[in-house]
Amino acid sequence: FNSAVFREFEHFARSENLDLLGESNIFIAVGEKTRSYLQRKKIPLRRVFIRVGDYGTPDKTKEIADFLISGYLGGAWDKVIVFSTNFITALNQKVGERQIFPVSIEDLKKSALEIIPERGRFSEMRGEMLAFFQNDMPSDYIIEPSPEFVFTALAQYLLEMRVYHLILEANASEHAARRVAMKSASDNAEELAGDLTLAYNKSRQASITQEISEIAAGVEALR
């Protein structure tokens, strides 16, 4: 499960010719597995977040969002890309990269469509969401107390929810992967138990048949 995320990161690094050991890029680890992977690769870490999403509340992930926002607004980095797993179905989890900063309409559209399931309950909202992004929005608004105040607050909340959503998707994907792995292990164990039972019964039947044959041969010899 984790290796798939790391492979996606390595593929992106090769395609973009990223300098993983230099100072031109900054790397942040979320989780013990990610920290161990980056340390093993000798990639310098700016920050590590551990056990931030185990309980699935926005308060646990707000620290990550605040760190990313403050670094972007302060000029520490001009782009933020996250590598994580997106939950599609219980049997399908898709690994990909998502751009958090800078914010664009296409990124918002991608995030919105990732939240809505492709099949099942609420899947009909995908069509409504696509229609929303395709329509031309009105250009005249009255915003109180001011556009700057409102959009600053909305942008902060939007980024916090995007990070929170990424953590929830990763947690759901991990639980689904664990469930599938345990089901496969249980199915294999049941199949192995069935094979062993069949082998035992065949061996027992052969032993009984041999004993009957020996008894019959002894009786015949006495006659």
Secondary structure, DSSP 8 states (H G I E B T S, - for coil): -HHHHHHHHHHHHHHHT--SSSSSS--EEESHHHHHHHHHTT---SEEE-SSSSS--HHHHHHHHHHHHHHHHTTS-S-EEEEEEEEEETTEEEEEEEEEES--HHHHHHHHHHHS-SSSTTTTHHHHHHHHHHS---S----SS-HHHHHHHHHHHHHHHHHHHHHHHHHHHHHHHHHHHHHHHHHHHHHHHHHHHHHHHHHHHHHHHHHHHHHHHHHHHH-
